[in-house]
Amino acid sequence: MSDDAPEASRRRGSYAKGLARRQQILDRAIEVFAERGAERTSLRSIADAIGVSHAALTHYFTSREQLLVEVYRASERRADETEPHPQDTSAVGVMMESARRNRTVPGLVQLYSTLVATALEEGHPDAREFATQRFSRIRTGLADDIRAQQRAGRLRADVDAELAASLVIAASDGLQTQWLLDDAVDLEGALGLLDALLSPRENP
């Protein structure tokens, strides 16, 4: 065995431990932000809330913005793993399911809204990249779902799939913002109406 083998093994072990520690911090951060949202607090205050040292937090995340982006991404992955979307759900149905799930974690909805708002400002590359890539990914996925539903006769064939996907995202995000400000807003009901409007018209 090469003399370098033990050192390489140690590096792999250290790397694996680092990834595990980073994930532990993200898991705890998800719980904290689910409860309190993205309050404008410093990394030091966030570290205190999570229960780690400021040095430990900045070792894995160079800025508050980067931490917020990674927390939201990790929360999405966790949700998709524990509660995947049914394959036969319509595009609006997918967003309705997300809305239902989000009602249980208003802090993460507020975190998402904060990231999107931050992305519109200059000097926030992490938030802008997150929001731009996320909108593009979801728009593409929804458009594909809409085309599949159109072929199956479940959605109107006379609407442009890309435009409909953009409309569904706009409706979902806008309704979530209204719901954050007033929890009496019937988010799921409004999305249900959009789903009905996109459904095929029945012959008289």
N, CA and C of each residue as an Amber inpcrd file, in Angstrom:
protein
   612
   0.8460000  -1.1960000   0.0000000   0.0000000   0.0000000   0.0000000
   0.8780000   1.2410000   0.0000000   0.5210000   2.2410000  -0.7320000
   1.2900000   3.4740000  -0.8190000   1.3160000   4.1830000   0.5210000
   2.4270000   4.9030000   0.7620000   2.5380000   5.6860000   1.9920000
   1.4920000   6.7840000   2.0510000   0.9750000   7.1630000   0.8670000
  -0.0290000   8.2300000   0.8230000  -1.4300000   7.7320000   1.1760000
  -1.6140000   6.3910000   1.2160000  -2.9450000   5.8350000   1.4330000
  -3.5500000   6.2380000   2.7730000  -2.8210000   6.1290000   3.8980000
  -3.4180000   6.5410000   5.1740000  -3.8280000   8.0130000   5.1820000
  -3.0050000   8.8790000   4.5810000  -3.3300000  10.2950000   4.5360000
  -4.5700000  10.5430000   3.6920000  -4.6670000   9.8370000   2.5440000
  -5.8390000   9.9750000   1.6860000  -7.0940000   9.5100000   2.4130000
  -6.9490000   8.4170000   3.1780000  -8.0840000   7.8940000   3.9360000
  -8.5300000   8.8950000   4.9940000  -7.5560000   9.5300000   5.6430000
  -7.8890000  10.5300000   6.6550000  -8.6120000  11.7250000   6.0310000
  -8.1560000  12.1310000   4.8260000  -8.7970000  13.2530000   4.1610000
 -10.2440000  12.9250000   3.7990000 -10.4570000  11.6820000   3.3090000
 -11.8210000  11.2800000   2.9640000 -12.7050000  11.2560000   4.2050000
 -12.1380000  10.7580000   5.3100000 -12.9000000  10.7140000   6.5540000
 -13.2420000  12.1000000   7.0550000 -12.2790000  13.0160000   6.9500000
 -12.5040000  14.3960000   7.3860000 -13.5450000  15.0740000   6.5100000
 -13.4900000  14.8030000   5.2030000 -14.4480000  15.3850000   4.2690000
 -15.8570000  14.8860000   4.5720000 -15.9790000  13.5800000   4.8240000
 -17.2880000  12.9980000   5.1250000 -17.8480000  13.5790000   6.4250000
 -16.9820000  13.7550000   7.4140000 -17.4360000  14.3390000   8.6740000
 -17.8750000  15.7840000   8.4750000 -17.1470000  16.5000000   7.6100000
 -17.5040000  17.8820000   7.3240000 -18.8660000  17.9850000   6.6680000
 -19.1380000  17.0810000   5.7130000 -20.4470000  17.0780000   5.0480000
 -21.5620000  16.7610000   6.0410000 -21.2940000  15.7990000   6.9250000
 -22.3000000  15.4290000   7.9190000 -22.5770000  16.5830000   8.8740000
 -21.5220000  17.2890000   9.2790000 -21.6960000  18.4160000  10.1820000
 -22.4620000  19.5420000   9.4980000 -22.1440000  19.7990000   8.2350000
 -22.8530000  20.8280000   7.4830000 -24.3350000  20.4910000   7.3920000
 -24.6450000  19.2070000   7.1390000 -26.0370000  18.7930000   7.0370000
 -26.7560000  18.9260000   8.3740000 -26.0500000  18.6260000   9.4760000
 -26.6430000  18.7950000  10.7970000 -27.0270000  20.2540000  11.0440000
 -26.1350000  21.1530000  10.6410000 -26.4140000  22.5770000  10.7980000
 -27.6180000  22.9780000   9.9530000 -27.6850000  22.4880000   8.7110000
 -28.8230000  22.8090000   7.8420000 -30.1300000  22.2560000   8.4120000
 -30.0930000  21.0320000   8.9280000 -31.2980000  20.4340000   9.4930000
 -31.8290000  21.2720000  10.6520000 -30.9240000  21.7090000  11.5100000
 -31.3310000  22.5350000  12.6450000 -31.8150000  23.9050000  12.1620000
 -31.1550000  24.4580000  11.1540000 -31.5420000  25.7610000  10.6260000
 -32.9330000  25.7040000  10.0070000 -33.2740000  24.6040000   9.3400000
 -34.6120000  24.4430000   8.7600000 -35.6630000  24.5560000   9.8570000
 -35.4190000  23.8920000  10.9870000 -36.3690000  23.9340000  12.1030000
 -36.5250000  25.3630000  12.6280000 -35.4010000  26.0650000  12.7520000
 -35.4360000  27.4330000  13.2740000 -36.1880000  28.3620000  12.3240000
 -35.8590000  28.2940000  11.0240000 -36.5000000  29.1890000  10.0590000
 -37.9550000  28.8230000   9.8230000 -38.3100000  27.5410000   9.9740000
 -39.7110000  27.1460000   9.8360000 -40.5600000  27.8330000  10.9000000
 -39.9580000  28.1060000  12.0600000 -40.6850000  28.7310000  13.1540000
 -40.6720000  30.2580000  13.0760000 -39.5230000  30.8340000  12.6870000
 -39.3790000  32.2800000  12.7960000 -39.1690000  33.0140000  11.4790000
 -38.9860000  32.2860000  10.3740000 -38.7780000  32.9270000   9.0960000
 -37.3970000  33.5550000   8.9970000 -37.2270000  34.3890000   7.9810000
 -35.9140000  34.9920000   7.7080000 -35.8370000  36.3850000   8.3050000
 -35.9150000  36.4460000   9.6100000 -35.8060000  37.7400000  10.2640000
 -34.4390000  38.3380000   9.9450000 -34.3920000  39.6560000   9.8620000
 -33.1370000  40.3200000   9.5010000 -32.1780000  40.3290000  10.6880000
 -31.6020000  39.1590000  10.9210000 -30.6530000  39.0090000  12.0030000
 -29.2970000  38.6310000  11.4180000 -28.2620000  38.8270000  12.2030000
 -26.9050000  38.5420000  11.7540000 -26.6200000  37.0510000  11.7870000
 -25.5160000  36.6620000  11.1430000 -25.0860000  35.2660000  11.2110000
 -24.8310000  34.8540000  12.6590000 -24.3240000  35.7680000  13.4600000
 -24.0480000  35.4430000  14.8580000 -25.3440000  35.1230000  15.6010000
 -26.3790000  35.9170000  15.3440000 -27.6690000  35.6630000  15.9880000
 -28.2740000  34.3470000  15.5050000 -28.1130000  34.0800000  14.2030000
 -28.6120000  32.8120000  13.6600000 -27.8690000  31.6420000  14.2800000
 -26.5440000  31.7930000  14.4340000 -25.7420000  30.7330000  15.0630000
 -26.2440000  30.4560000  16.4710000 -26.5480000  31.5070000  17.2180000
 -27.0690000  31.3360000  18.5800000 -28.3960000  30.5840000  18.5590000
 -29.2660000  30.9380000  17.6010000 -30.5780000  30.2920000  17.5170000
 -30.4490000  28.8250000  17.1330000 -29.4870000  28.5290000  16.2570000
 -29.2830000  27.1510000  15.8160000 -28.5980000  26.3290000  16.8960000
 -27.7770000  27.0010000  17.7040000 -27.0650000  26.3050000  18.7640000
 -25.6560000  25.8980000  18.3890000 -25.0240000  26.6670000  17.4900000
 -23.6300000  26.4030000  17.1110000 -22.8410000  27.6990000  17.2760000
 -21.5410000  27.5850000  17.2420000 -20.7130000  28.7800000  17.3530000
 -20.7390000  29.5690000  16.0500000 -20.4620000  30.8620000  16.1610000
 -20.3860000  31.6980000  14.9750000 -19.3000000  31.1990000  14.0400000
 -18.1820000  30.7460000  14.6040000 -17.0750000  30.2300000  13.7940000
 -17.4880000  28.9860000  13.0170000 -18.2570000  28.1020000  13.6620000
 -18.7120000  26.8870000  12.9800000 -19.6290000  27.2260000  11.8230000
 -20.4980000  28.1990000  12.0310000 -21.4440000  28.5700000  10.9810000
 -20.7210000  29.1860000   9.7800000 -19.7900000  30.1030000  10.0520000
 -19.0800000  30.7740000   8.9570000 -18.0730000  29.8530000   8.2770000
 -17.7300000  28.7500000   8.9220000 -16.8440000  27.7730000   8.2760000
 -17.5450000  27.1190000   7.0900000 -18.8660000  26.9110000   7.2170000
 -19.6280000  26.2330000   6.1600000 -20.4000000  27.1900000   5.2610000
 -20.7040000  28.3840000   5.7670000 -21.5010000  29.3440000   4.9940000
 -20.8420000  30.7120000   5.1240000 -20.4370000  31.2630000   4.0010000
 -19.6450000  32.4930000   4.0170000 -20.4770000  33.7440000   4.2530000
 -21.7900000  33.6580000   4.0690000 -22.6410000  34.8320000   4.2580000
 -24.0290000  34.3880000   4.7140000 -24.7680000  35.3320000   5.2780000
 -26.1480000  35.0680000   5.6860000 -26.9910000  34.6790000   4.4790000
 -26.7730000  35.3620000   3.3610000 -27.5320000  35.0840000   2.1470000
 -27.3000000  33.6570000   1.6650000 -26.0480000  33.2210000   1.6710000
 -25.7400000  31.8560000   1.2490000 -26.4110000  30.8480000   2.1700000
 -26.4070000  31.1210000   3.4650000 -27.0650000  30.2230000   4.4130000
 -28.5550000  30.1240000   4.1250000 -29.2170000  31.2650000   3.8910000
 -30.6520000  31.2560000   3.6280000 -30.9810000  30.4510000   2.3720000
 -30.1690000  30.6210000   1.3320000 -30.3790000  29.8720000   0.0940000
 -30.2480000  28.3750000   0.3510000 -29.2170000  27.9810000   1.0590000
 -28.9850000  26.5520000   1.2980000 -30.0330000  25.9620000   2.2260000
 -30.5180000  26.7490000   3.1820000 -31.5830000  26.2720000   4.0610000
 -32.8390000  25.9850000   3.2540000 -33.2000000  26.8940000   2.3450000
 -34.4220000  26.6730000   1.5680000 -34.2630000  25.4900000   0.6170000
 -33.0970000  25.3850000  -0.0260000 -32.8650000  24.2450000  -0.9180000
 -32.9550000  22.9290000  -0.1600000 -32.3590000  22.8840000   1.0220000
 -32.3880000  21.6600000   1.8240000 -33.8090000  21.3410000   2.2700000
 -34.5890000  22.3620000   2.5950000 -35.9720000  22.1270000   3.0220000
 -36.8040000  21.5710000   1.8750000 -36.5440000  22.0540000   0.6490000
 -37.2540000  21.5250000  -0.5170000 -36.8980000  20.0580000  -0.7660000
 -35.6080000  19.7460000  -0.6570000 -35.1920000  18.3510000  -0.8610000
 -35.8370000  17.4470000   0.1770000 -35.8630000  17.8900000   1.4090000
 -36.4660000  17.0960000   2.4770000 -37.9520000  16.8690000   2.1940000
 -38.6580000  17.9110000   1.7850000 -40.0890000  17.7910000   1.4990000
 -40.3400000  16.8390000   0.3380000 -39.5300000  16.9220000  -0.7130000
 -39.7030000  16.0540000  -1.8810000 -39.4280000  14.5980000  -1.5310000
 -38.4790000  14.3660000  -0.6170000 -38.1440000  12.9980000  -0.2220000
 -39.2300000  12.3810000   0.6490000 -39.8160000  13.1830000   1.5270000
 -40.8030000  12.6530000   2.4640000 -42.2210000  12.6490000   1.9000000
 -42.4830000  13.5290000   0.9160000 -43.8340000  13.6520000   0.3790000
 -43.7770000  13.9680000  -1.1070000 -43.3560000  12.9900000  -1.9290000
 -43.2400000  13.2420000  -3.3750000 -44.5970000  13.5210000  -4.0030000
 -44.5720000  14.3040000  -5.1050000 -45.8160000  14.6350000  -5.7990000
 -46.3160000  13.4390000  -6.5980000 -47.6340000  13.1640000  -6.5710000
 -48.1940000  12.1000000  -7.4150000 -47.9410000  12.3950000  -8.8830000
 -47.6970000  11.3450000  -9.6530000 -47.3350000  11.5160000 -11.0550000
 -48.4850000  12.0400000 -11.9060000 -49.7370000  11.7670000 -11.5100000
 -50.8750000  12.1540000 -12.3500000 -51.5090000  13.4760000 -11.9180000
 -50.8170000  14.2330000 -11.0690000 -51.3460000  15.5080000 -10.5990000
 -51.1490000  16.5740000 -11.6630000 -52.1540000  17.4500000 -11.8230000
 -52.0350000  18.5350000 -12.8020000 -51.0020000  19.5490000 -12.3270000
 -50.6130000  20.4350000 -13.2500000 -49.6210000  21.4600000 -12.9090000
 -50.1060000  22.3330000 -11.7580000 -51.3690000  22.7460000 -11.8220000
 -51.9200000  23.5380000 -10.7260000 -52.0330000  22.6820000  -9.4710000
 -52.3530000  21.4150000  -9.6510000 -52.4490000  20.4990000  -8.5160000
 -51.1410000  20.3710000  -7.7750000 -50.0330000  20.3750000  -8.5070000
 -48.7110000  20.3290000  -7.8800000 -48.5150000  21.5380000  -6.9790000
 -48.8840000  22.7290000  -7.4780000 -48.7330000  23.9440000  -6.6900000
 -49.7220000  23.9680000  -5.5210000 -50.8970000  23.3970000  -5.7090000
 -51.8640000  23.3130000  -4.6150000 -51.3310000  22.4210000  -3.5000000
 -50.6780000  21.3320000  -3.8790000 -50.0950000  20.4410000  -2.8830000
 -48.9670000  21.1440000  -2.1320000 -48.1600000  21.9000000  -2.8660000
 -47.0950000  22.6690000  -2.2280000 -47.6830000  23.7090000  -1.2800000
 -48.7690000  24.3540000  -1.7090000 -49.4260000  25.3560000  -0.8680000
 -49.9540000  24.7260000   0.4170000 -50.5660000  23.5470000   0.2790000
 -51.0770000  22.8530000   1.4720000 -49.9420000  22.5180000   2.4240000
 -48.8380000  22.0620000   1.8700000 -47.6770000  21.7120000   2.6900000
 -47.0650000  22.9470000   3.3390000 -47.0430000  24.0420000   2.5740000
 -46.4250000  25.2640000   3.0810000 -47.2030000  25.9020000   4.2180000
 -48.4960000  25.6320000   4.2810000 -49.3090000  26.1940000   5.3610000
 -48.8030000  25.7510000   6.7310000 -48.1110000  24.6230000   6.7780000
 -47.6060000  24.1080000   8.0510000 -46.2580000  24.7110000   8.4200000
 -45.6140000  25.4040000   7.4830000 -44.2960000  25.9910000   7.7560000
 -44.2500000  27.4310000   7.2400000 -45.0520000  28.3250000   7.8180000
 -45.0990000  29.7040000   7.3190000 -43.7390000  30.4000000   7.3420000
 -42.8670000  30.0110000   8.2630000 -41.5390000  30.6210000   8.3190000
 -40.7390000  30.3660000   7.0660000 -40.8640000  29.1710000   6.4840000
 -40.1360000  28.8490000   5.2620000 -40.7490000  29.5510000   4.0530000
 -42.0690000  29.7690000   4.0870000 -42.7000000  30.5510000   3.0270000
 -42.1760000  31.9840000   3.0670000 -42.0570000  32.5160000   4.2730000
 -41.5240000  33.8690000   4.4340000 -40.0670000  33.9330000   4.0140000
 -39.3090000  32.8690000   4.3120000 -37.9110000  32.7950000   3.8900000
 -37.8110000  32.8380000   2.3660000 -38.6550000  32.0660000   1.6900000
 -38.6570000  32.0550000   0.2280000 -38.9810000  33.4330000  -0.3330000
 -39.9950000  34.0790000   0.2280000 -40.3780000  35.4080000  -0.2440000
 -39.2440000  36.4080000  -0.0490000 -38.5340000  36.2720000   1.0650000
 -37.3960000  37.1480000   1.3390000 -36.2930000  36.9460000   0.3020000
 -36.0230000  35.7000000  -0.0400000 -34.9770000  35.4060000  -1.0220000
 -35.3310000  35.9680000  -2.3960000 -36.5850000  35.8220000  -2.8020000
 -37.0020000  36.3410000  -4.1110000 -36.9020000  37.8650000  -4.1320000
 -37.3360000  38.5060000  -3.0430000 -37.2380000  39.9650000  -2.9730000
 -35.7750000  40.4110000  -2.9900000 -34.9240000  39.6790000  -2.2920000
 -33.4960000  40.0070000  -2.2540000 -32.8700000  39.8500000  -3.6320000
 -33.3420000  38.8640000  -4.3940000 -32.7890000  38.5990000  -5.7260000
 -32.9990000  39.7730000  -6.6740000 -33.9870000  40.5980000  -6.4010000
 -34.2750000  41.7470000  -7.2600000 -33.3540000  42.9230000  -6.9810000
 -32.5970000  42.8400000  -5.8890000 -31.6980000  43.9240000  -5.5240000
 -30.3040000  43.6650000  -6.0810000 -29.5650000  44.7220000  -6.3250000
 -28.1910000  44.5860000  -6.7970000 -27.2940000  44.0950000  -5.6650000
 -26.2720000  43.3380000  -6.0310000 -25.2900000  42.9100000  -5.0440000
 -25.6690000  41.6920000  -4.2460000 -26.6020000  40.8820000  -4.7590000
 -27.0050000  39.6590000  -4.0530000 -26.9630000  38.4790000  -5.0310000
 -25.7660000  38.0580000  -5.4260000 -25.6390000  37.0190000  -6.4590000
 -26.2020000  35.6640000  -6.0420000 -26.0530000  35.2910000  -4.7730000
 -26.5530000  33.9830000  -4.3440000 -28.0720000  33.9090000  -4.4460000
 -28.7480000  34.9510000  -3.9680000 -30.2130000  34.9770000  -4.0290000
 -30.6930000  35.0460000  -5.4740000 -30.0000000  35.8480000  -6.3040000
 -30.4200000  35.9840000  -7.7080000 -30.2540000  34.6560000  -8.4470000
 -29.1370000  33.9930000  -8.2370000 -28.9200000  32.7010000  -8.8970000
 -29.9580000  31.6860000  -8.4390000 -30.2340000  31.6700000  -7.1400000
 -31.2380000  30.7500000  -6.5960000 -32.5970000  30.9850000  -7.2430000
 -33.0710000  32.2430000  -7.2340000 -34.4020000  32.5500000  -7.7430000
 -34.4990000  32.3120000  -9.2420000 -33.4780000  32.7360000  -9.9920000
 -33.4910000  32.5730000 -11.4470000 -33.5280000  31.1020000 -11.8300000
 -32.6650000  30.3080000 -11.2200000 -32.6020000  28.8800000 -11.5370000
 -33.8760000  28.1600000 -11.1010000 -34.3980000  28.5410000  -9.9390000
 -35.6020000  27.8820000  -9.4420000 -36.7900000  28.1640000 -10.3480000
 -36.9920000  29.4310000 -10.7260000 -38.1000000  29.7630000 -11.6190000
 -37.9630000  29.0270000 -12.9490000 -36.7540000  28.9770000 -13.4930000
 -36.5340000  28.3010000 -14.7680000 -36.8410000  26.8130000 -14.6540000
 -36.3600000  26.1920000 -13.5740000 -36.5680000  24.7500000 -13.3760000
 -38.0470000  24.4350000 -13.2080000 -38.7330000  25.1920000 -12.3750000
 -40.1450000  24.9140000 -12.1190000 -40.9830000  25.2100000 -13.3610000
 -40.6590000  26.2960000 -14.0580000 -41.4030000  26.6460000 -15.2800000
 -41.2780000  25.5360000 -16.3240000 -40.0600000  25.0120000 -16.4910000
 -39.8440000  23.9320000 -17.4550000 -40.6040000  22.6780000 -17.0420000
 -40.5280000  22.3250000 -15.7590000 -41.2200000  21.1300000 -15.2720000
 -42.7220000  21.2390000 -15.4000000 -43.2690000  22.4030000 -15.0400000
 -44.7150000  22.5940000 -15.1470000 -45.1690000  22.5780000 -16.5940000
 -44.3920000  23.1880000 -17.4830000 -44.7600000  23.1850000 -18.9020000
 -44.8120000  21.7590000 -19.4350000 -43.8540000  20.9450000 -19.0510000
 -43.8610000  19.5300000 -19.4630000 -45.0940000  18.8150000 -18.9180000
 -45.4170000  19.0970000 -17.6320000 -46.6090000  18.4830000 -17.0300000
 -47.8780000  18.9200000 -17.7630000 -47.9410000  20.1940000 -18.1160000
 -49.1220000  20.7170000 -18.8080000 -49.2800000  20.0580000 -20.1720000
 -48.1910000  19.8930000 -20.9100000 -48.2700000  19.2240000 -22.2180000
 -48.7500000  17.7850000 -22.0620000 -48.2560000  17.0980000 -21.0340000
 -48.6890000  15.7160000 -20.7960000 -50.1740000  15.6740000 -20.4530000
 -50.6360000  16.6240000 -19.6330000 -52.0480000  16.6750000 -19.2690000
 -52.9150000  17.0410000 -20.4840000 -52.3840000  17.8910000 -21.3560000
 -53.1220000  18.2400000 -22.5800000 -53.2720000  17.0240000 -23.4750000
 -52.1940000  16.2660000 -23.6080000 -52.2660000  15.0490000 -24.4460000
 -53.2630000  14.0430000 -23.8840000 -53.3910000  14.0350000 -22.5590000
 -54.3250000  13.1130000 -21.9130000 -55.7430000  13.6610000 -21.8740000
 -55.9380000  14.8930000 -22.3590000 -57.2570000  15.4920000 -22.3870000
 -57.7160000  16.0590000 -21.0610000 -56.7880000  16.2430000 -20.1120000
 -57.1670000  16.7430000 -18.7860000 -57.0430000  18.2570000 -18.6740000
 -56.3290000  18.8810000 -19.5890000 -56.1960000  20.3330000 -19.6070000
 -56.5130000  20.8490000 -21.0040000 -56.9400000  22.0850000 -21.0840000
 -57.2830000  22.6770000 -22.3700000 -56.1090000  22.6140000 -23.3360000
 -56.4080000  22.2110000 -24.5640000 -55.3580000  22.0860000 -25.5810000
 -55.0620000  23.4070000 -26.2660000 -55.9050000  24.4340000 -26.0230000
 -55.7500000  25.6940000 -26.7410000 -54.9300000  26.7320000 -25.9710000
 -54.2340000  26.3020000 -24.9040000 -53.3940000  27.2400000 -24.1550000
 -51.9280000  26.8790000 -24.3620000 -51.0830000  27.8960000 -24.4060000
 -49.6550000  27.6800000 -24.5490000 -49.0860000  27.1680000 -23.2250000
 -48.3960000  26.0460000 -23.2790000 -47.9110000  25.3980000 -22.0630000
 -46.9260000  26.2750000 -21.2910000 -46.0180000  26.9430000 -21.9990000
 -45.0220000  27.7840000 -21.3320000 -45.6910000  28.9710000 -20.6340000
 -46.6400000  29.6070000 -21.3360000 -47.3330000  30.7410000 -20.7350000
 -48.1860000  30.2970000 -19.5500000 -48.8350000  29.1590000 -19.6900000
 -49.6490000  28.6400000 -18.5860000 -48.7780000  28.3280000 -17.3720000
 -47.5850000  27.7790000 -17.6130000 -46.6720000  27.4740000 -16.5120000
 -46.2740000  28.7490000 -15.7770000 -45.9630000  29.7970000 -16.5370000
 -45.6040000  31.0800000 -15.9200000 -46.7670000  31.6360000 -15.1110000
 -47.9780000  31.4810000 -15.6390000 -49.1710000  31.9680000 -14.9530000
 -49.3940000  31.2140000 -13.6370000 -49.2050000  29.9030000 -13.6650000
 -49.3930000  29.0900000 -12.4550000 -48.3960000  29.5040000 -11.3680000
 -47.1530000  29.7320000 -11.7650000 -46.1340000  30.1620000 -10.7980000
 -46.4860000  31.5260000 -10.2240000 -46.8820000  32.4480000 -11.0950000
 -47.2400000  33.7940000 -10.6470000 -48.4150000  33.7510000  -9.6740000
 -49.4100000  32.9400000 -10.0030000 -50.5800000  32.8270000  -9.1300000
 -50.1890000  32.2330000  -7.7790000 -49.3970000  31.1880000  -7.7980000
 -48.9960000  30.5270000  -6.5610000 -48.1740000  31.4470000  -5.6670000
 -47.1610000  32.0970000  -6.2450000 -46.3030000  32.9770000  -5.4510000
 -47.0760000  34.1940000  -4.9420000 -47.9150000  34.7740000  -5.8180000
 -48.6880000  35.9380000  -5.4030000 -49.6760000  35.6090000  -4.2950000
 -50.3100000  34.4550000  -4.3960000 -51.2580000  34.0430000  -3.3710000
 -50.5600000  33.7420000  -2.0490000 -49.3530000  33.1800000  -2.1400000
 -48.6050000  32.9130000  -0.9140000 -48.2670000  34.2140000  -0.1960000
 -47.9100000  35.2520000  -0.9630000 -47.6200000  36.5470000  -0.3630000
 -48.8610000  37.1100000   0.3180000 -50.0150000  37.0120000  -0.3620000
 -51.2610000  37.4820000   0.2470000 -51.5720000  36.7150000   1.5260000
 -51.3180000  35.3980000   1.5000000 -51.6090000  34.5590000   2.6630000
 -50.6970000  34.9110000   3.8380000 -49.4290000  35.2440000   3.5400000
 -48.5250000  35.6520000   4.6140000 -49.0300000  36.9130000   5.3110000
 -49.6340000  37.8030000   4.5260000 -50.1390000  39.0520000   5.0840000
 -51.5160000  38.8910000   5.7280000 -52.2780000  37.9240000   5.2510000
 -53.6370000  37.6970000   5.7620000 -53.9590000  36.2160000   5.6100000
 -53.8950000  35.4670000   6.6930000 -54.0790000  34.0170000   6.5940000
 -55.5210000  33.6050000   6.3050000 -56.4180000  34.5980000   6.1620000
 -57.7900000  34.2800000   5.7600000 -57.9080000  34.0850000   4.2510000
 -56.8670000  34.4720000   3.5120000 -56.8850000  34.2930000   2.0580000
 -56.9530000  32.8050000   1.7320000 -57.9060000  32.4230000   0.8930000
 -58.0880000  31.0170000   0.5160000 -57.1490000  30.6790000  -0.6340000
 -55.9160000  30.3890000  -0.2980000 -54.8880000  30.1290000  -1.2980000
 -55.2390000  28.9120000  -2.1530000 -55.5910000  27.8320000  -1.4850000
 -55.9040000  26.6070000  -2.2260000 -57.1690000  26.7610000  -3.0620000
 -58.1520000  27.4990000  -2.5430000 -59.3810000  27.7210000  -3.3040000
 -59.1300000  28.5060000  -4.5740000 -58.2790000  29.5200000  -4.4730000
 -57.9650000  30.3350000  -5.6500000 -57.2090000  29.5180000  -6.6950000
 -56.2770000  28.6840000  -6.2390000 -55.5620000  27.8200000  -7.1750000
 -56.5040000  26.7920000  -7.7910000 -57.4740000  26.3430000  -7.0010000
 -58.4720000  25.4150000  -7.5360000 -59.2850000  26.0530000  -8.6510000
 -59.5940000  27.3410000  -8.5050000 -60.3110000  28.0610000  -9.5630000
 -59.4620000  28.1340000 -10.8270000 -58.1690000  28.4110000 -10.6740000
 -57.2820000  28.4510000 -11.8400000 -57.2410000  27.0870000 -12.5180000
 -57.2190000  26.0270000 -11.7170000 -57.2120000  24.6700000 -12.2770000
 -58.4760000  24.4390000 -13.0970000 -59.5990000  24.9080000 -12.5750000
 -60.8670000  24.7440000 -13.3000000 -60.8700000  25.5340000 -14.6030000
 -60.2950000  26.7200000 -14.5840000 -60.2280000  27.5460000 -15.7980000
 -59.3580000  26.9170000 -16.8820000 -58.3670000  26.1370000 -16.4580000
 -57.4910000  25.4890000 -17.4190000 -58.0060000  24.1200000 -17.8620000
 -59.0410000  23.6510000 -17.2060000 -59.6100000  22.3400000 -17.5640000
 -60.3980000  22.4480000 -18.8600000 -60.5370000  21.3290000 -19.5980000
 -61.2880000  21.3740000 -20.8630000 -62.7360000  21.8060000 -20.6500000
 -63.2270000  22.6030000 -21.5650000 -64.6300000  23.0140000 -21.4890000
 -65.5260000  21.8300000 -21.8370000 -66.5850000  21.6910000 -21.0660000
 -67.5300000  20.6200000 -21.3530000 -68.4320000  21.0200000 -22.5040000
 -68.7480000  20.0700000 -23.3650000 -69.6510000  20.3520000 -24.4750000
 -71.0520000  20.6250000 -23.9570000 -71.7210000  21.6570000 -24.4680000
 -73.0810000  21.9760000 -24.0070000 -74.0480000  20.8640000 -24.3950000
